[in-house]
Amino acid sequence: MNNTVSSKARWRVLWLALILWLLGSTASVVAAGSESEFKSAYATAEAAEKEAGRLRNQWTVTEAALTKAKKAAEKNDFDSAIEFSMEAERLAKASIFQATSEKEAWKNLEIR
């Protein structure tokens, strides 16, 4: 019994050490990749905004979020820059959805 408890405790310590080591490794990778993550998030948001522009339905709040993302990146605050980029992407996709759904929705209106 004592040997079994000792073996279980040893495995728990090993697993805990492995998990902590992996978390530490991941944190340093995320910190190192922040600028590249920002560039990717910004490019995605910018592409969505261009699509909204093609549909003639760009929102000013989307442009503001992209501007905030750029300014945060210039200050090397890549976490905020990524968040603003993701917000801009969500807004651009919402404006795309609005443009495409309203393009067809008017046909379903009842004319009185």
Backbone torsions as a table, in degrees:
resi	resn	phi	psi	omega
1	MET	NA	-44.7	180.0
2	ASN	-63.2	-36.7	179.3
3	ASN	-68.2	-37.8	179.6
4	THR	-66.9	-43.6	179.1
5	VAL	-63.6	-42.6	179.2
6	SER	-62.9	-40.1	179.3
7	SER	-66.5	-43.2	178.4
8	LYS	-64.2	-41.8	179.9
9	ALA	-64.7	-39.6	179.4
10	ARG	-63.6	-43.3	178.8
11	TRP	-64.2	-39.2	178.9
12	ARG	-63.8	-41.9	179.0
13	VAL	-64.6	-42.2	178.9
14	LEU	-63.0	-44.3	178.8
15	TRP	-63.5	-42.9	179.0
16	LEU	-61.9	-43.2	178.3
17	ALA	-62.7	-42.0	179.0
18	LEU	-63.6	-44.5	-180.0
19	ILE	-62.7	-45.3	179.5
20	LEU	-63.8	-38.8	178.7
21	TRP	-64.5	-43.8	179.3
22	LEU	-64.4	-41.0	178.8
23	LEU	-63.7	-40.2	177.3
24	GLY	-64.4	-40.2	178.9
25	SER	-66.6	-41.1	-179.4
26	THR	-65.9	-41.1	-178.4
27	ALA	-61.8	-40.0	-179.5
28	SER	-71.5	-32.6	177.4
29	VAL	-68.2	-41.8	179.8
30	VAL	-63.9	-42.4	-179.4
31	ALA	-64.7	-38.2	-178.5
32	ALA	-71.9	-29.7	-176.1
33	GLY	-94.1	8.1	-174.7
34	SER	-60.8	-42.3	-178.7
35	GLU	-66.1	-41.2	179.2
36	SER	-69.2	-34.5	175.5
37	GLU	-64.5	-39.9	177.4
38	PHE	-61.5	-47.6	-178.5
39	LYS	-59.0	-39.8	178.6
40	SER	-67.1	-46.7	-179.6
41	ALA	-63.9	-40.0	-179.4
42	TYR	-67.2	-41.6	179.3
43	ALA	-63.2	-39.4	178.4
44	THR	-64.6	-44.2	179.3
45	ALA	-64.9	-41.2	-179.8
46	GLU	-64.7	-38.7	178.1
47	ALA	-65.1	-41.0	178.2
48	ALA	-65.3	-39.3	179.1
49	GLU	-66.4	-37.0	176.3
50	LYS	-65.0	-37.9	176.8
51	GLU	-64.1	-42.2	177.0
52	ALA	-61.7	-38.1	177.3
53	GLY	-65.4	-37.9	177.3
54	ARG	-62.3	-32.6	178.5
55	LEU	-86.9	3.4	-179.0
56	ARG	58.0	44.9	180.0
57	ASN	-143.9	51.5	176.4
58	GLN	-81.7	141.7	178.9
59	TRP	-104.0	142.5	179.6
60	THR	-66.1	-31.1	179.8
61	VAL	-67.0	-29.0	177.2
62	THR	-68.1	-45.3	177.3
63	GLU	-60.8	-39.2	179.2
64	ALA	-64.6	-40.5	178.7
65	ALA	-65.9	-38.8	176.6
66	LEU	-64.9	-39.1	177.6
67	THR	-64.4	-43.7	177.6
68	LYS	-61.8	-39.0	179.2
69	ALA	-62.9	-44.5	179.1
70	LYS	-62.1	-44.3	-179.0
71	LYS	-64.8	-40.4	178.3
72	ALA	-64.9	-39.0	178.8
73	ALA	-66.5	-37.4	177.4
74	GLU	-62.6	-28.7	177.8
75	LYS	-90.0	7.4	-177.6
76	ASN	61.8	25.3	174.2
77	ASP	-96.3	75.5	-171.7
78	PHE	-71.6	-26.7	177.0
79	ASP	-62.9	-47.7	177.5
80	SER	-66.1	-39.3	-179.8
81	ALA	-61.0	-40.5	178.3
82	ILE	-66.3	-42.8	179.3
83	GLU	-61.6	-45.2	178.8
84	PHE	-64.5	-37.0	177.7
85	SER	-64.6	-42.6	179.1
86	MET	-66.4	-37.3	176.3
87	GLU	-63.7	-43.1	178.8
88	ALA	-62.3	-39.5	178.2
89	GLU	-63.8	-44.7	178.5
90	ARG	-60.6	-43.4	179.4
91	LEU	-64.7	-42.2	179.7
92	ALA	-63.9	-41.6	178.6
93	LYS	-65.9	-34.5	176.8
94	ALA	-66.6	-38.9	178.4
95	SER	-69.2	-33.4	175.1
96	ILE	-65.2	-44.9	178.4
97	PHE	-60.6	-43.5	179.5
98	GLN	-60.3	-46.8	-177.7
99	ALA	-62.7	-45.2	-177.2
100	THR	-73.0	-36.5	-179.2
101	SER	-73.4	-37.3	179.0
102	GLU	-72.8	-23.4	177.9
103	LYS	-61.5	-33.6	-179.7
104	GLU	-103.3	-25.7	-173.9
105	ALA	-63.6	-32.4	-177.0
106	TRP	-63.8	-25.3	179.7
107	LYS	-68.3	-24.1	-177.6
108	ASN	-88.3	-3.1	179.9
109	LEU	-71.3	145.6	178.3
110	GLU	-89.3	123.0	179.9
111	ILE	-89.6	127.7	-178.0
112	ARG	-111.2	NA	NA
